[in-house]
């Protein structure tokens, strides 16, 4: 069952340091661009993933083709994809050993959530971390450049 309690979501956000953002956009008018910037301002390292703009940079970070390319441990895979594409991303998150998957507002895939949980990942569904951080009063990561 996806995390729903404020305490569980707060703990996940406080424990995380590195987030892979799948479906990242280089367009400032897109929600993923704004969410990535907000997460960075909160002190997270955010690695953008988008096969259509691989090799470019968003907010100073190199854009990767897929999660398999990442060499760094990932705490949260933030999914900005349609619900029918979320399962594929969840399976990749499991394969790379991510600690959690976060499906953005409107992204719902119960079967993928169940697979992630069975593999030991924490799951948040149909929420946005950029909304949850201030709502839950999660402080910026200590030592991060603001």
C-alpha positions as CSV (number, residue, x, y, z in Angstrom):
1,X,0.0,0.0,0.0
2,X,1.5,3.4,-1.0
3,X,2.6,5.7,1.8
4,X,-0.3,8.0,2.8
5,X,0.5,9.2,6.3
6,X,2.2,12.6,6.7
7,X,4.7,11.0,9.0
8,X,5.8,8.3,6.5
9,X,6.0,10.8,3.6
10,X,8.0,13.3,5.8
11,X,10.4,10.6,6.8
12,X,11.0,9.6,3.1
13,X,11.7,13.2,2.1
14,X,14.0,13.7,5.1
15,X,16.0,10.6,4.4
16,X,16.4,11.2,0.7
17,X,19.4,13.0,-0.8
18,X,19.4,11.9,-4.5
19,X,16.3,11.9,-6.7
20,X,16.1,10.7,-10.3
21,X,13.4,12.7,-12.1
22,X,12.0,10.6,-15.0
23,X,10.2,12.7,-17.6
24,X,12.3,15.8,-16.8
25,X,11.7,18.7,-19.2
26,X,14.0,21.5,-20.4
27,X,11.0,23.7,-20.9
28,X,10.3,26.2,-18.0
29,X,6.6,26.0,-18.7
30,X,6.5,22.3,-17.8
31,X,5.7,21.2,-14.2
32,X,8.7,18.8,-14.2
33,X,11.1,21.7,-14.8
34,X,9.6,23.6,-11.9
35,X,9.6,20.6,-9.6
36,X,13.2,19.8,-10.4
37,X,14.2,23.4,-9.5
38,X,12.2,23.3,-6.3
39,X,13.8,20.0,-5.2
40,X,17.3,21.3,-6.0
41,X,16.6,24.5,-4.0
42,X,15.6,22.2,-1.1
43,X,19.1,20.6,-1.3
44,X,18.4,17.4,-3.2
45,X,20.6,16.3,-6.0
46,X,18.2,15.8,-8.9
47,X,19.2,13.7,-11.9
48,X,17.0,14.3,-15.0
49,X,16.0,11.4,-17.1
50,X,14.5,11.9,-20.6
51,X,15.5,9.9,-23.7
52,X,14.3,12.7,-26.0
53,X,16.9,15.2,-24.6
54,X,19.7,12.9,-23.5
55,X,23.0,14.7,-23.2
56,X,21.5,18.1,-22.6
57,X,21.5,19.8,-19.3
58,X,18.6,20.9,-17.0
59,X,19.4,23.1,-14.0
60,X,23.1,22.2,-14.4
61,X,22.5,18.4,-14.4
62,X,23.3,16.1,-17.4
63,X,20.2,14.5,-18.8
64,X,20.3,10.7,-18.9
65,X,18.5,8.3,-21.3
66,X,17.2,5.9,-18.7
67,X,17.7,4.8,-15.1
68,X,20.1,2.0,-16.1
69,X,22.6,4.7,-17.1
70,X,22.8,6.2,-13.6
71,X,25.8,5.2,-11.6
72,X,24.8,6.9,-8.3
73,X,22.6,5.3,-5.7
74,X,19.0,6.7,-6.0
75,X,16.8,7.3,-3.1
76,X,13.7,8.3,-4.9
77,X,12.6,7.9,-8.6
78,X,10.1,10.7,-9.2
79,X,7.9,9.7,-12.1
80,X,6.5,12.4,-14.5
81,X,5.1,10.0,-17.0
82,X,1.5,9.0,-17.9
83,X,0.0,6.3,-15.7
84,X,0.2,3.7,-18.5
85,X,4.0,4.3,-18.7
86,X,4.7,4.3,-14.9
87,X,5.0,0.5,-14.6
88,X,8.0,0.5,-16.9
89,X,9.7,3.1,-14.9
90,X,8.9,1.3,-11.6
91,X,10.4,-1.9,-13.0
92,X,13.6,0.1,-13.9
93,X,13.6,1.6,-10.4
94,X,13.5,-1.9,-8.9
95,X,16.3,-3.1,-11.2
96,X,18.7,-0.3,-10.2
97,X,18.0,-0.7,-6.5
98,X,16.2,2.6,-5.8
99,X,14.8,3.0,-2.3
100,X,11.5,4.5,-3.3
101,X,9.3,5.5,-6.3
102,X,7.2,8.6,-6.3
103,X,4.4,8.9,-8.8
104,X,3.4,12.5,-9.5
105,X,-0.1,14.0,-9.3
106,X,-2.4,12.1,-11.6
107,X,0.0,9.2,-12.0
108,X,-1.6,6.0,-10.6
109,X,-0.6,2.4,-11.2
110,X,-1.7,0.1,-8.4
111,X,0.0,-3.0,-10.0
112,X,3.3,-1.2,-10.4
113,X,3.0,0.1,-6.8
114,X,2.5,-3.5,-5.6
115,X,5.5,-4.7,-7.5
116,X,7.7,-1.9,-6.0
117,X,6.5,-2.7,-2.5
118,X,7.1,-6.4,-3.0
119,X,10.6,-5.5,-4.0
120,X,11.1,-3.5,-0.8
121,X,10.7,0.0,-2.2
122,X,8.6,2.7,-0.5
123,X,5.8,4.1,-2.8
124,X,4.1,7.4,-3.0
125,X,1.4,7.8,-5.6
126,X,-0.6,10.8,-6.9
127,X,1.3,13.4,-5.0
128,X,4.0,16.0,-5.7
129,X,7.1,16.3,-3.6
130,X,7.3,20.1,-4.3
131,X,3.9,20.4,-2.7
132,X,4.6,18.0,0.2
133,X,7.9,19.6,1.3
134,X,6.4,22.9,2.5
135,X,3.1,21.3,3.5
136,X,4.9,18.9,5.8
137,X,7.5,21.5,7.0
138,X,10.5,19.5,5.7
139,X,13.6,21.6,6.3
140,X,16.1,22.0,3.5
141,X,18.9,19.5,3.6
142,X,21.7,20.8,5.9
143,X,24.8,22.0,4.1
144,X,23.0,22.3,0.8
145,X,23.6,25.4,-1.3
146,X,20.3,27.4,-1.2
